[in-house]
Amino acid sequence: MKNNKKPTPVNIPIEKLHPFEGHPYKVLDDNEMNMLVESIQQHGILSPIIVRPIESGTNEYEIISGHRRLHAVEKAGISEVPALIYALDRNTAVIAVVDSNLHREHTLPSEKAFAYKMKMEALNQQGNRTDLTLSQVATKTDTAAEIGKQWGESRDQVFRYIRLTELIPQLLQMVDEKRIALTPAVELSYLTKEEQAALFETIESEQCTPSLSQAQQMKKLSGEGQLAMDTIFGILTAEKPNQKEQIKFKVDDLRKLFPKNYTTQQIEKTIMRLILDWQQKRERNKNDRDAR
């Protein structure tokens, strides 16, 4: 928001204030909110919120920056809030909403996803950008690269987050909860909504989440029109390599039992030969007992 003259704060009744349409950031009743409420009760609102007039001309306002403060004010029982009023068009307002949250300490993947998408669409409307598809080729006016630079992300990472907006809410929440990692989630975003719903049902019933390779497998089958409910179940319940039981030894401990000039490969071969000899001896002893 670039204005030559900063407006003077005015007190606006909270009933005339409305959340920004499509606001991508969650307002949570958590410990941070409780601390904010307590601070407002003790010291008042130290920083005015930022609003824009609603274009219908009803003398009401849409919040650009200050959704959490407004919620805290409501919880504190305060009827008015100081605000700076800027006359912004929709696209400029979208950019301002996203940029005002650049330095938030905690941003959920879903919040980034919808924030990046909103800003790209707004920039597209402003400048008729043509790079809003998931192109892997950078352009001279690369919106994704510009957004990524602001947030410390690569352009490809920006596109990955935007893909998350194609997930059904239940799966997107699992990404926010870190039950599904970003990369597998991107692959799952290519599934149809019906396939995603079937996947979520299977995740809940079997209490397991897809690995990257499983997500890629489901994406491929979905593209071929072959991803049925039983197929999803089969993929998701298959044993993953990292779930197979393993026996591990420390190399240093093993080296103490072998000549110093033995290589790791020689140690491994010797161990396997000893195990096979032991197994064959057990088999011979068993056969001798059975023959008696």
N, C-alpha and C positions, 0 to 999 in steps of 0.2 A: 504494500500500500504506500504509494508515493504521493503525498500531498504536501504542497508548499507550506500550508498552514495547519497546525495540529488543532483539532477541535477541542472545545472546552468540555470537560465532563458534565453530564447532566444526570439527575436521578430519574430512573425509569421504573414504574411499577412492574413487579415481576410477572404479573398476568399479561403484560404487553410484550413479553420476551418469549421467543420461540427457538428451539434448537434448529441448527442449520440443517436443511433438507439433505439427507444422505450423509450426515456427519459420520465419518468413519471411526471415530475414537470412542471407546467405551467409557462411561461414567460409572464407577464402581463405588459401592458402599463398603469401603475397606478401611484399614487403619489410617491410611493417608487422608482419606476423606474425613474421618473423625478428627484428626489433627487440624485439618483445614477449617472445619466447623468451629472447633475450639478457638482457633486463632481469630476467626472473624467475630466470634462472640466477645473476645477480649479486646481486639484492636480495630475491628471494622475491616472493610475491604480496602487494602492498601493500594491495589492496582485496579483501575477501572476495567471492566470488560469492554470488548469491541463489538459493535453491532452495525448492521446496515438496515435502512428502512425496507420493509416488505413492499414489493413493487405494486401491490394492489391498492396502496394509498390508504390503508386503514389505521394509520398512526401506530402501527405495531412494528416490531423489529425482529430480525433474525440474527442470531449470535454468530459472530466470526471467531472470536477467541474469548473463552470464559465459561464454557459449559460446566466444568467442575465447580467453578466459583459460584455460578448460579444455583447449582444443586446444593452446595453448602449453605448458601444464603437461605434457601427454602427450608433446609433442615434446622437452621438457626432461628427460624421464625421471623425473618426480616422481610419487610414488604417492598422495599425499593433497593435498587442497586445502581451505583454510579457507572456510567457508560460513555464511551467515545463513539460518536455516530459518524460513519463514513458512507457516502453515497456510492456504492459499488455495484457494477453489473454482476450477473450471476457467475460468469467465468472468472473475473478478477476476484470475486469473493471466494470461489472454490480454491484458487491458488493461495489466497491469504489464509484460509482455514488450514490447509495442509502445511504451509510454511510456518504457521504459528506454533505448530507442534513438532518442529524439527528437532528441538533439543530436549524432548521428553526423555526421562531416564529409562522408562520401561515402555516399549512399544510392541504390541502383540503382532504376530505374523498376519492375522486377519486385518488388523488396523493398517499395517503397511500396505497390504494388498489393495484394499479399497482406496486408500489415500493416493497411492501411485496411479491407480486407474483413473480416479477423479481428476487428478492434476493433468495427466496425459490428455484426457478428453477435453479439459478446459483449454489447454494450450493448443490443441488441435482446432477448437472452435475459434480461438483468437487469431491463429496464424495459418489456418488451413494446412497443418502438417500432414504429411503422408506416411509417416513412419510409425503408425500406431499398431500395425500388425506385428505378430511375433517374428519379425524378420531378424535373421542373424547377421545381416549386412548393415553396417553403420552408414548413416547418411550425413550430408553436410550439416543439416539441421536436425540433429538426433535428440529428440525429446527424452528418450530413455536415458541416454548418456548424461544429459543435463540434470535430470532428476537424481540419477545415481550419484553424481558428483556432490550434490547437496547433502545426500544422506550417507555418503561414504560407501556406496554400493557400485558394482559394475553394472553396465547396461543390461547384460544377460540376467543378472540377479534381479533387477527391476522387473524384467519380463517374467521371471519365475514367480515372483510374488504376485503379479497380476493374474497369472494362471490360477492362483488359489481362489480367485473370485468365482471360478467355475465349479467349486466344490459345494456339495449340499451343506447346510449349516452344521449338521452333526459331525461330519468329517472335518470341517474347518475348525470346529471347537477342539477336536482331538489334536489338531496341529498346534493350536494355542496352548493346549495342555501338555505339549511335547510328547504325546503318545504316538504321534506319527511325525516323522522327520520331514523337513522341507522337500528334499529331492524326491522321495517316494510320493509325497502329496502332489507334486507337480505332475507326475505320471498318472496318478489316479484322477486328476482333473479332466483327463481326456475320456473317461468313462461317461456313459449316459447317466442321467439323473436316476433312472430306474436301476442301473447296475450299481451305482454308488449306494443307493438305499439297500440293495441286497448285500453289498459288501459290509455296510455298517451293521446290518442285522447279524451277519456272520461274525464280525469282530466282537459284538456284544455277547453272543451266545457261546463263542469259543474262547473268549478272553485272550485274543492274540491279535497282533497288528502286522500288516504286510511289510516285508523287507523291500529294498529297492528292486531286487531281481524279481520278486513276486509282483510288485506293482508294474514293472515293465512287461511282465508276462501277461498280466490282465489287460494292460493297455493294448498290446498286440492282438489279443483275442477279441477285444471289444471292437477294434478297427475292422476285424474280419467278420464281425457279427456272430461270434461263437462263445460269448461270455455269459453262460447261463448260471443260475443259482448254484447248482451242484458243482459246476466248474470252479466257481469262486471258493466254495467250501473245500474242494480238493486242493486248490493252490494254497489256500491260507492255512490249512491244517497239515500240510507237508512239513516234515522235519527240516529245519534250517541247519546249514552247516555249523553255525555257532551254537546250536542246541544239542549237538551230538556229544555224548559223554567222552571226555578225553582224560588221559593220564599223562602228566607232565613231570619231567625230571630237570633239575638244574644241571647244565653242562659241567659246571665246575665240580659238582658233587660226583658226577660220573667219571670225570678225568682222573680223580684220585684213585680209581679202581683199575686204571689201564696204564700201560707204558706211556711215558711222556711223549714219545714220538708218534703216537697214534693220532690220526686225523679224526675229525668228527664223523666222516663217512665210515672209517674203519671201526670206530666205536659202535656206530649204529648197526653195521653188518654183524659184528661180534655179538651184540645183544640179541639180535634177531635169530642168529644161529643157536645161541644158548637157549633161547625160549623154545625154538623148534625141537632141539635135542631133549629138553625137559618134557615137552608135550609127547614126543615119541616114546620116552621112557614111561610116562604115565599110561600110555596106551598099551605098552607091552606088559606092564604090571597088571593092568586090568584084564587083559586077555589071559594071563597066567592064572589069575584068581578064578576067572570064569571056567577055565579048563579043569580045575580041581574037583 
